[in-house]
Amino acid sequence: MLVDSHCHLDFPDFDDERDALLQRAADVGVGHMVTISTRVKAFENVLRLAETYPQVTCSVGTHPHNADEELDVSADELVRLAEHPKVVAIGEAGLDYYYDNAPREAQAQGLKTHIEAARWTGLPLVIHARSADDDMIAILEEATETDGPFPMVLHCFSSGAELARRGVALGAYVSFSGILTFKTAQALRDIAAEVPEDRLLVETDAPYLAPVPNRGKRNEPAFVSHTASVLGQVRGMDPRAIADITTANFARLFQKAKIAA
């Protein structure tokens, strides 16, 4: 079995065919998906999907692009919303200096609020990091040194080797998306070869970043099989072995999802 640890099934890209795309995922062995919250104000839509489909769970949180819109969302509120049995993670939250759609101070404040919620709930924090390696390292290390470790995953990893290394040292898992399959991503494949086996995850980030051979198309959970195949090649493992490893890792980190590893 494969798990798509990060997708956005609530996005309108999928409005006309959710049942069909979930069947296509099942047909290639994708047995579980986590649909990720990007706005707490829209959390009901994410939760409704998770409640509708037994193979789907969800997170609750605010994407860094929207951080300045939801600075009033407290850790207490995130903890309260995370009590629902279908909520298995906090986030996604983080820092995105590539687009800078929200002020950096707001992104940092939002990230720290989500760290607090992850620590209180024991649920993994889904971290978005783009073009912000130094500040991300500083925030994660300070939070850990001050109040202790918390569960986390560096999702859709496309950052530098130093963030991967220091994130793993803090207990982070590292999730690879379709970017891993791109011809220009050799540096990322080199990082994937070095991440400890027990910290590897795969995802789609659908509808974005479709892997080769579907690059340029709308992404969907079934395509995580292509990313897993390339990750297996990078690690010198066959597809079944990498599926077993990444699914076991998911079950260990996302314990509330209660999947059979």
TAPE-V438614 format. One record per pair of residues at least 6 apart in sequence whose ideal C-beta (glycine too) atoms are under 7 Angstrom apart, sorted by the first residue. I is the first residue (numbers start at 0). GAP is how many residues later the second one is. D is the distance in Angstrom with one decimal. If there is no record, write none. Layout:
I/GAP/D  I/GAP/D
//
This chain:
0/28/5.8  0/30/4.1  0/242/6.4  0/246/5.3  1/27/5.3  1/28/4.8  1/29/6.9  1/222/5.7  1/223/6.1  1/226/5.8  1/241/5.0  1/245/6.6  2/28/6.8  2/29/4.6  2/243/6.7  2/244/5.3  2/247/4.5  3/26/5.7  3/29/4.4  3/199/5.7  3/200/5.2  3/217/4.2  3/220/4.5  4/29/5.5  4/170/5.5  4/196/4.8  4/197/6.8  4/198/4.5  4/245/5.6  5/28/6.1  5/30/5.5  5/120/6.7  5/149/5.0  5/150/6.7  5/169/6.3  5/197/3.8  5/199/5.6  6/26/5.5  6/28/5.8  6/29/6.9  6/196/6.9  6/197/5.1  6/198/6.7  6/199/4.2  6/214/5.5  7/27/6.3  7/28/5.9  7/198/6.4  7/199/6.6  8/9/6.5  8/24/6.9  8/26/4.2  8/40/5.3  8/47/6.6  9/25/6.1  9/35/4.7  9/36/5.0  9/39/5.6  10/196/5.7  12/194/4.1  12/205/5.7  13/7/6.2  13/193/6.9  20/199/4.8  20/200/6.7  21/31/6.3  21/33/6.9  23/196/6.8  23/198/4.4  24/8/6.8  24/196/4.1  24/197/4.5  27/194/5.0  27/197/4.8  28/196/6.9  28/214/7.0  29/191/5.2  29/192/6.0  29/194/5.9  29/195/7.0  30/24/6.2  31/23/5.4  31/225/6.6  31/227/5.1  32/22/6.4  32/23/5.2  32/188/5.1  33/23/5.3  33/24/6.5  33/25/6.4  33/54/6.4  33/55/6.4  33/220/6.9  34/11/5.7  34/14/5.6  34/15/6.3  34/21/5.7  34/23/4.9  35/23/5.0  35/56/5.4  35/90/6.2  36/6/5.4  36/9/4.9  36/21/6.5  36/22/5.0  36/23/4.9  36/24/5.0  37/25/3.9  37/28/6.3  37/54/6.8  38/23/6.1  38/27/5.3  38/31/6.7  39/20/6.5  39/21/6.9  39/22/5.6  39/30/5.5  39/33/4.8  40/29/6.8  42/17/5.4  42/38/6.3  45/12/4.8  46/11/5.9  46/37/6.5  46/39/6.4  48/7/6.0  49/6/4.9  49/7/5.4  49/8/4.0  49/36/4.1  50/35/5.9  56/29/5.4  56/31/4.4  56/200/5.0  57/28/5.8  57/29/5.9  58/28/6.7  58/29/6.9  58/30/3.9  58/31/6.3  58/32/5.5  58/33/6.8  58/67/5.6  59/18/5.9  59/21/4.6  59/22/5.6  59/27/5.4  59/30/6.5  60/17/6.6  60/29/5.4  60/30/4.0  60/31/5.8  60/32/5.1  60/53/5.6  61/8/4.4  61/11/6.1  61/31/6.0  61/48/5.6  62/29/5.6  62/65/6.5  63/29/6.5  63/30/5.0  63/31/5.8  63/32/4.6  63/38/6.1  63/43/4.4  63/46/6.6  63/64/5.6  64/31/6.3  64/34/6.6  64/36/4.1  64/37/6.0  65/36/6.6  66/35/4.3  66/39/4.3  66/40/4.6  66/43/3.9  67/34/4.4  67/35/5.7  67/38/4.0  70/35/6.0  70/38/6.1  70/39/6.7  73/39/6.7  74/38/5.2  74/41/4.0  74/42/4.4  74/45/6.5  77/12/6.0  77/36/6.8  77/39/3.8  78/38/5.4  78/41/5.1  78/42/5.6  80/6/6.6  81/8/6.4  81/35/6.9  81/39/5.0  81/41/5.9  87/35/6.4  87/166/4.9  87/168/4.3  87/169/4.5  88/34/5.3  88/35/5.0  88/37/5.2  88/165/6.3  89/24/5.4  89/27/4.9  89/28/4.5  89/31/6.5  89/33/5.2  89/35/5.0  89/36/6.9  90/23/5.6  90/34/5.3  90/35/3.4  90/36/6.6  91/34/4.2  91/35/7.0  91/36/4.8  91/63/6.3  92/17/5.5  92/18/5.0  92/21/3.8  92/32/6.9  92/34/6.9  92/35/6.8  93/17/5.6  93/33/4.7  93/34/3.5  93/35/5.2  93/42/7.0  94/12/5.1  94/13/6.8  94/16/6.4  94/34/5.9  94/37/3.7  94/40/5.7  94/41/5.4  95/11/6.9  95/32/6.1  95/34/4.6  95/36/6.7  96/7/6.8  96/33/6.8  96/34/4.3  96/35/4.3  97/32/4.6  97/33/4.1  107/31/6.4  110/28/6.1  111/27/6.8  111/31/7.0  113/11/5.7  114/10/6.1  114/28/5.0  114/35/6.2  117/6/6.7  117/7/3.8  117/32/4.8  117/33/6.4  117/34/6.7  118/28/6.4  118/31/4.3  121/29/6.7  122/28/6.9  122/133/6.4  123/27/4.1  123/28/5.8  123/29/5.5  123/129/5.1  123/130/6.1  124/25/6.4  124/26/6.8  124/27/4.4  125/27/5.8  125/29/5.2  126/25/5.6  126/26/6.5  126/27/5.3  126/28/6.2  127/27/6.3  128/7/4.7  128/25/6.1  128/30/5.4  128/34/6.5  129/28/6.8  132/26/5.1  132/27/5.2  132/29/6.5  132/30/4.5  135/27/6.1  136/26/6.0  136/29/5.3  139/27/6.7  139/30/5.7  140/25/6.9  140/29/6.7  143/26/5.2  148/21/6.5  148/22/5.1  150/20/7.0  150/102/6.2  151/19/7.0  151/20/4.8  152/19/6.4  152/20/4.4  152/22/5.4  152/48/6.3  152/100/6.5  153/9/7.0  153/13/5.1  153/18/5.3  153/20/5.1  153/21/6.7  154/20/4.8  154/48/6.4  155/19/6.6  155/21/4.4  155/47/6.5  155/49/4.8  156/7/6.6  156/17/5.0  156/18/6.2  156/19/5.8  157/21/5.3  157/30/6.3  160/30/5.2  163/10/5.7  163/27/5.2  163/31/6.2  166/7/6.8  167/6/6.8  167/27/6.5  167/28/6.3  167/31/5.6  172/26/4.7  172/28/5.4  172/76/6.4  172/80/5.4  173/21/4.9  173/25/5.7  173/26/6.6  173/27/6.9  174/26/3.8  174/27/6.6  174/28/4.9  175/16/5.7  175/26/5.8  175/51/6.1  175/55/5.9  176/26/5.3  176/27/6.4  176/28/4.8  176/32/5.1  176/50/6.3  177/26/6.6  177/31/4.4  177/32/5.5  177/33/3.2  177/41/6.4  177/45/6.7  177/49/5.4  178/6/5.5  178/9/6.2  178/30/5.8  179/8/5.8  179/9/6.3  179/12/6.1  179/47/5.6  179/50/5.4  179/51/6.2  180/30/4.0  180/31/4.2  180/45/6.0  180/46/6.1  180/49/4.7  181/30/6.7  181/33/6.9  188/45/5.0  191/39/6.0  191/42/5.0  192/41/5.1  192/42/6.5  196/48/6.0  197/51/6.1  198/50/6.7  199/31/6.9  199/45/6.3  199/46/5.6  199/49/5.9  200/45/5.6  200/48/5.8  200/49/6.0  201/22/5.4  201/25/5.1  201/26/4.9  201/29/6.2  201/44/5.1  202/21/6.5  203/15/5.1  203/16/6.8  203/17/5.7  203/19/5.7  203/20/5.0  204/14/6.9  205/13/4.0  205/14/5.0  205/15/6.0  206/11/4.9  206/12/5.2  207/11/5.8  208/10/5.8  209/6/6.8  209/7/4.9  209/8/6.7  209/9/3.9  209/13/5.7  210/12/5.6  210/15/4.1  210/16/4.9  211/14/6.7  212/13/7.0  213/9/5.6  227/11/6.3  227/14/5.2  227/15/5.9  227/18/6.6  228/10/5.2  230/11/5.4  231/6/6.1  231/7/5.2  231/9/6.7  231/10/3.8  234/7/6.6  246/14/5.4  247/13/4.2  250/8/5.4  250/10/3.7
//
